[in-house]
Structures are given as C-alpha cells and as structure tokens.
Amino acid sequence: MALKFAEILGVPSNHLVKLDEIDESTTVKRPLNAQLDVGRLRELGINTQTVDFESWWRRRLGAFRH
C-alpha cells in the first residue's frame, strides 16, 4: 500500500521495504467469505457502485502531487 501511495504521489519509495512473507502467528484470522450484502442499501436507493483503489486515491490525492 505504501508503495502504491508513493507511486500515486510521485515521491521516492526506495527507503520502503516490501515484505514478501507474513508471520501467520500474528495475523488476524478472517473468514473465507467476508462479502457484505448491500441489497437493503440498494432498496433504499443508496448508490453502492465501487471504484478501484488506485483510481479513487489518484483522484483524491491529485492536488497534492509535486
């Protein structure tokens, strides 16, 4: 995530270290299916459309680019 933010903001990332392995003993156990049902929101007329992570942040952080 930090590498993606550095790319979006156009700032150096050479000081960041990517971890390829996760210590399973310290991670939170999550259910296999963690999808949320948005059916009721749609019934109420609430927009549940999504946008991908990078596109959303590029728009929000665009004003802060160097």
N, CA, C and O atoms as CSV, one atom per row, in Angstrom:
chain,resi,resn,atom,element,x,y,z
A,1,MET,N,N,0.823,-1.171,0.000
A,1,MET,CA,C,0.000,0.000,0.000
A,1,MET,C,C,0.881,1.255,0.000
A,1,MET,O,O,0.611,2.207,-0.731
A,2,ALA,N,N,1.907,1.249,0.801
A,2,ALA,CA,C,2.800,2.401,0.869
A,2,ALA,C,C,3.481,2.638,-0.480
A,2,ALA,O,O,3.651,3.782,-0.903
A,3,LEU,N,N,3.865,1.563,-1.145
A,3,LEU,CA,C,4.489,1.703,-2.456
A,3,LEU,C,C,3.511,2.303,-3.466
A,3,LEU,O,O,3.903,3.126,-4.293
A,4,LYS,N,N,2.256,1.902,-3.403
A,4,LYS,CA,C,1.239,2.426,-4.317
A,4,LYS,C,C,1.013,3.916,-4.044
A,4,LYS,O,O,0.898,4.698,-4.987
A,5,PHE,N,N,0.948,4.323,-2.764
A,5,PHE,CA,C,0.776,5.737,-2.443
A,5,PHE,C,C,1.980,6.557,-2.920
A,5,PHE,O,O,1.812,7.664,-3.430
A,6,ALA,N,N,3.180,6.021,-2.757
A,6,ALA,CA,C,4.369,6.727,-3.231
A,6,ALA,C,C,4.300,6.911,-4.742
A,6,ALA,O,O,4.636,7.978,-5.255
A,7,GLU,N,N,3.869,5.882,-5.451
A,7,GLU,CA,C,3.729,5.972,-6.912
A,7,GLU,C,C,2.686,7.029,-7.288
A,7,GLU,O,O,2.935,7.861,-8.161
A,8,ILE,N,N,1.538,7.000,-6.642
A,8,ILE,CA,C,0.464,7.952,-6.935
A,8,ILE,C,C,0.917,9.387,-6.680
A,8,ILE,O,O,0.619,10.290,-7.463
A,9,LEU,N,N,1.643,9.590,-5.573
A,9,LEU,CA,C,2.078,10.937,-5.204
A,9,LEU,C,C,3.356,11.366,-5.909
A,9,LEU,O,O,3.739,12.535,-5.849
A,10,GLY,N,N,4.018,10.426,-6.577
A,10,GLY,CA,C,5.250,10.747,-7.275
A,10,GLY,C,C,6.397,11.075,-6.329
A,10,GLY,O,O,7.223,11.942,-6.616
A,11,VAL,N,N,6.442,10.376,-5.197
A,11,VAL,CA,C,7.514,10.594,-4.227
A,11,VAL,C,C,8.423,9.360,-4.185
A,11,VAL,O,O,8.006,8.275,-4.591
A,12,PRO,N,N,9.652,9.513,-3.700
A,12,PRO,CA,C,10.576,8.384,-3.643
A,12,PRO,C,C,10.050,7.256,-2.746
A,12,PRO,O,O,9.383,7.500,-1.740
A,13,SER,N,N,10.362,6.042,-3.131
A,13,SER,CA,C,9.945,4.888,-2.326
A,13,SER,C,C,11.111,3.937,-2.068
A,13,SER,O,O,10.921,2.842,-1.538
A,14,ASN,N,N,12.323,4.362,-2.446
A,14,ASN,CA,C,13.476,3.463,-2.306
A,14,ASN,C,C,13.817,3.158,-0.849
A,14,ASN,O,O,14.571,2.221,-0.584
A,15,HIS,N,N,13.285,3.919,0.094
A,15,HIS,CA,C,13.527,3.662,1.515
A,15,HIS,C,C,12.516,2.668,2.106
A,15,HIS,O,O,12.670,2.230,3.246
A,16,LEU,N,N,11.492,2.317,1.335
A,16,LEU,CA,C,10.477,1.378,1.800
A,16,LEU,C,C,10.930,-0.057,1.521
A,16,LEU,O,O,11.556,-0.335,0.498
A,17,VAL,N,N,10.607,-0.950,2.436
A,17,VAL,CA,C,10.994,-2.347,2.307
A,17,VAL,C,C,9.731,-3.185,2.158
A,17,VAL,O,O,8.864,-3.174,3.031
A,18,LYS,N,N,9.633,-3.904,1.056
A,18,LYS,CA,C,8.482,-4.768,0.804
A,18,LYS,C,C,8.686,-6.101,1.516
A,18,LYS,O,O,9.737,-6.729,1.396
A,19,LEU,N,N,7.667,-6.519,2.257
A,19,LEU,CA,C,7.720,-7.811,2.930
A,19,LEU,C,C,6.973,-8.826,2.080
A,19,LEU,O,O,5.799,-8.635,1.764
A,20,ASP,N,N,7.650,-9.898,1.714
A,20,ASP,CA,C,7.028,-10.930,0.892
A,20,ASP,C,C,6.401,-12.041,1.726
A,20,ASP,O,O,5.589,-12.819,1.226
A,21,GLU,N,N,6.779,-12.112,2.990
A,21,GLU,CA,C,6.238,-13.163,3.846
A,21,GLU,C,C,5.537,-12.527,5.038
A,21,GLU,O,O,5.959,-11.487,5.543
A,22,ILE,N,N,4.466,-13.165,5.477
A,22,ILE,CA,C,3.696,-12.685,6.617
A,22,ILE,C,C,3.818,-13.698,7.745
A,22,ILE,O,O,3.703,-14.905,7.530
A,23,ASP,N,N,4.050,-13.194,8.940
A,23,ASP,CA,C,4.111,-14.061,10.115
A,23,ASP,C,C,2.689,-14.460,10.477
A,23,ASP,O,O,1.947,-13.667,11.057
A,24,GLU,N,N,2.310,-15.678,10.139
A,24,GLU,CA,C,0.943,-16.162,10.346
A,24,GLU,C,C,0.528,-16.152,11.818
A,24,GLU,O,O,-0.662,-16.071,12.122
A,25,SER,N,N,1.485,-16.233,12.722
A,25,SER,CA,C,1.139,-16.286,14.144
A,25,SER,C,C,0.630,-14.946,14.658
A,25,SER,O,O,-0.011,-14.903,15.708
A,26,THR,N,N,0.895,-13.855,13.952
A,26,THR,CA,C,0.464,-12.535,14.418
A,26,THR,C,C,-0.688,-11.963,13.594
A,26,THR,O,O,-1.151,-10.856,13.870
A,27,THR,N,N,-1.152,-12.697,12.591
A,27,THR,CA,C,-2.228,-12.172,11.752
A,27,THR,C,C,-3.594,-12.556,12.322
A,27,THR,O,O,-3.737,-13.563,13.016
A,28,VAL,N,N,-4.571,-11.744,12.015
A,28,VAL,CA,C,-5.937,-11.991,12.447
A,28,VAL,C,C,-6.559,-13.033,11.520
A,28,VAL,O,O,-6.409,-12.956,10.301
A,29,LYS,N,N,-7.242,-13.984,12.093
A,29,LYS,CA,C,-7.923,-14.996,11.290
A,29,LYS,C,C,-9.200,-14.390,10.725
A,29,LYS,O,O,-10.030,-13.886,11.481
A,30,ARG,N,N,-9.365,-14.433,9.431
A,30,ARG,CA,C,-10.528,-13.859,8.779
A,30,ARG,C,C,-11.352,-14.969,8.123
A,30,ARG,O,O,-10.804,-15.991,7.710
A,31,PRO,N,N,-12.662,-14.764,8.028
A,31,PRO,CA,C,-13.496,-15.773,7.365
A,31,PRO,C,C,-13.166,-15.857,5.881
A,31,PRO,O,O,-12.682,-14.888,5.296
A,32,LEU,N,N,-13.421,-16.997,5.277
A,32,LEU,CA,C,-13.140,-17.168,3.858
A,32,LEU,C,C,-13.997,-16.237,3.008
A,32,LEU,O,O,-13.528,-15.730,1.989
A,33,ASN,N,N,-15.239,-16.004,3.410
A,33,ASN,CA,C,-16.134,-15.130,2.657
A,33,ASN,C,C,-16.546,-13.970,3.560
A,33,ASN,O,O,-17.339,-14.146,4.485
A,34,ALA,N,N,-16.009,-12.794,3.288
A,34,ALA,CA,C,-16.317,-11.620,4.106
A,34,ALA,C,C,-17.099,-10.576,3.303
A,34,ALA,O,O,-17.042,-9.383,3.599
A,35,GLN,N,N,-17.830,-11.040,2.285
A,35,GLN,CA,C,-18.627,-10.117,1.476
A,35,GLN,C,C,-19.789,-9.572,2.293
A,35,GLN,O,O,-20.383,-10.278,3.108
A,36,LEU,N,N,-20.102,-8.300,2.057
A,36,LEU,CA,C,-21.239,-7.689,2.724
A,36,LEU,C,C,-22.412,-7.635,1.752
A,36,LEU,O,O,-22.227,-7.384,0.561
A,37,ASP,N,N,-23.599,-7.867,2.253
A,37,ASP,CA,C,-24.809,-7.794,1.442
A,37,ASP,C,C,-25.284,-6.349,1.409
A,37,ASP,O,O,-25.621,-5.779,2.447
A,38,VAL,N,N,-25.313,-5.755,0.218
A,38,VAL,CA,C,-25.739,-4.359,0.074
A,38,VAL,C,C,-27.149,-4.266,-0.510
A,38,VAL,O,O,-27.575,-3.194,-0.938
A,39,GLY,N,N,-27.864,-5.375,-0.527
A,39,GLY,CA,C,-29.212,-5.407,-1.080
A,39,GLY,C,C,-30.150,-4.387,-0.457
A,39,GLY,O,O,-30.888,-3.709,-1.171
A,40,ARG,N,N,-30.131,-4.272,0.854
A,40,ARG,CA,C,-31.019,-3.330,1.541
A,40,ARG,C,C,-30.654,-1.882,1.200
A,40,ARG,O,O,-31.536,-1.038,1.041
A,41,LEU,N,N,-29.364,-1.601,1.089
A,41,LEU,CA,C,-28.936,-0.253,0.698
A,41,LEU,C,C,-29.482,0.103,-0.682
A,41,LEU,O,O,-29.961,1.215,-0.901
A,42,ARG,N,N,-29.405,-0.838,-1.597
A,42,ARG,CA,C,-29.937,-0.609,-2.949
A,42,ARG,C,C,-31.447,-0.374,-2.916
A,42,ARG,O,O,-31.970,0.490,-3.621
A,43,GLU,N,N,-32.139,-1.160,-2.082
A,43,GLU,CA,C,-33.584,-0.966,-1.935
A,43,GLU,C,C,-33.910,0.447,-1.458
A,43,GLU,O,O,-34.941,1.008,-1.830
A,44,LEU,N,N,-33.044,1.017,-0.644
A,44,LEU,CA,C,-33.241,2.374,-0.120
A,44,LEU,C,C,-32.784,3.448,-1.100
A,44,LEU,O,O,-32.900,4.641,-0.818
A,45,GLY,N,N,-32.262,3.023,-2.257
A,45,GLY,CA,C,-31.830,3.972,-3.272
A,45,GLY,C,C,-30.428,4.508,-3.075
A,45,GLY,O,O,-30.054,5.515,-3.676
A,46,ILE,N,N,-29.647,3.840,-2.234
A,46,ILE,CA,C,-28.277,4.274,-1.976
A,46,ILE,C,C,-27.350,3.666,-3.026
A,46,ILE,O,O,-27.390,2.461,-3.277
A,47,ASN,N,N,-26.522,4.501,-3.631
A,47,ASN,CA,C,-25.579,4.050,-4.654
A,47,ASN,C,C,-24.506,3.175,-4.015
A,47,ASN,O,O,-23.815,3.611,-3.094
A,48,THR,N,N,-24.367,1.962,-4.492
A,48,THR,CA,C,-23.360,1.039,-3.962
A,48,THR,C,C,-22.266,0.741,-4.984
A,48,THR,O,O,-21.505,-0.215,-4.835
A,49,GLN,N,N,-22.200,1.564,-6.015
A,49,GLN,CA,C,-21.180,1.378,-7.043
A,49,GLN,C,C,-19.796,1.594,-6.422
A,49,GLN,O,O,-19.633,2.436,-5.539
A,50,THR,N,N,-18.820,0.845,-6.879
A,50,THR,CA,C,-17.470,0.962,-6.344
A,50,THR,C,C,-16.502,1.444,-7.419
A,50,THR,O,O,-16.815,1.436,-8.609
A,51,VAL,N,N,-15.339,1.858,-6.981
A,51,VAL,CA,C,-14.262,2.260,-7.882
A,51,VAL,C,C,-12.989,1.605,-7.365
A,51,VAL,O,O,-12.847,1.391,-6.161
A,52,ASP,N,N,-12.076,1.290,-8.251
A,52,ASP,CA,C,-10.882,0.586,-7.794
A,52,ASP,C,C,-9.997,1.498,-6.926
A,52,ASP,O,O,-10.008,2.721,-7.058
A,53,PHE,N,N,-9.253,0.869,-6.059
A,53,PHE,CA,C,-8.414,1.534,-5.055
A,53,PHE,C,C,-7.538,2.631,-5.646
A,53,PHE,O,O,-7.573,3.775,-5.193
A,54,GLU,N,N,-6.748,2.275,-6.664
A,54,GLU,CA,C,-5.795,3.228,-7.215
A,54,GLU,C,C,-6.491,4.428,-7.857
A,54,GLU,O,O,-6.065,5.565,-7.651
A,55,SER,N,N,-7.534,4.200,-8.616
A,55,SER,CA,C,-8.254,5.306,-9.253
A,55,SER,C,C,-8.827,6.267,-8.227
A,55,SER,O,O,-8.735,7.483,-8.399
A,56,TRP,N,N,-9.417,5.739,-7.163
A,56,TRP,CA,C,-10.013,6.581,-6.132
A,56,TRP,C,C,-8.954,7.470,-5.485
A,56,TRP,O,O,-9.147,8.677,-5.345
A,57,TRP,N,N,-7.833,6.863,-5.093
A,57,TRP,CA,C,-6.784,7.642,-4.432
A,57,TRP,C,C,-6.111,8.615,-5.389
A,57,TRP,O,O,-5.738,9.713,-4.975
A,58,ARG,N,N,-5.945,8.250,-6.648
A,58,ARG,CA,C,-5.349,9.192,-7.615
A,58,ARG,C,C,-6.195,10.464,-7.708
A,58,ARG,O,O,-5.654,11.570,-7.747
A,59,ARG,N,N,-7.503,10.310,-7.742
A,59,ARG,CA,C,-8.384,11.489,-7.788
A,59,ARG,C,C,-8.291,12.301,-6.505
A,59,ARG,O,O,-8.197,13.527,-6.558
A,60,ARG,N,N,-8.314,11.640,-5.357
A,60,ARG,CA,C,-8.318,12.344,-4.068
A,60,ARG,C,C,-6.989,13.016,-3.768
A,60,ARG,O,O,-6.953,14.097,-3.180
A,61,LEU,N,N,-5.899,12.382,-4.169
A,61,LEU,CA,C,-4.575,12.921,-3.840
A,61,LEU,C,C,-3.974,13.745,-4.958
A,61,LEU,O,O,-2.885,14.293,-4.792
A,62,GLY,N,N,-4.637,13.849,-6.074
A,62,GLY,CA,C,-4.097,14.579,-7.224
A,62,GLY,C,C,-3.632,15.987,-6.898
A,62,GLY,O,O,-2.645,16.460,-7.462
A,63,ALA,N,N,-4.322,16.656,-6.004
A,63,ALA,CA,C,-3.970,18.041,-5.653
A,63,ALA,C,C,-2.671,18.124,-4.880
A,63,ALA,O,O,-2.083,19.201,-4.786
A,64,PHE,N,N,-2.204,17.007,-4.319
A,64,PHE,CA,C,-1.006,17.031,-3.504
A,64,PHE,C,C,0.252,16.598,-4.238
A,64,PHE,O,O,1.339,16.573,-3.660
A,65,ARG,N,N,0.105,16.261,-5.503
A,65,ARG,CA,C,1.266,15.802,-6.274
A,65,ARG,C,C,2.254,16.931,-6.462
A,65,ARG,O,O,1.867,18.095,-6.557
A,66,HIS,N,N,3.502,16.598,-6.516
A,66,HIS,CA,C,4.571,17.585,-6.713
A,66,HIS,C,C,4.711,17.943,-8.173
A,66,HIS,O,O,5.560,18.759,-8.530
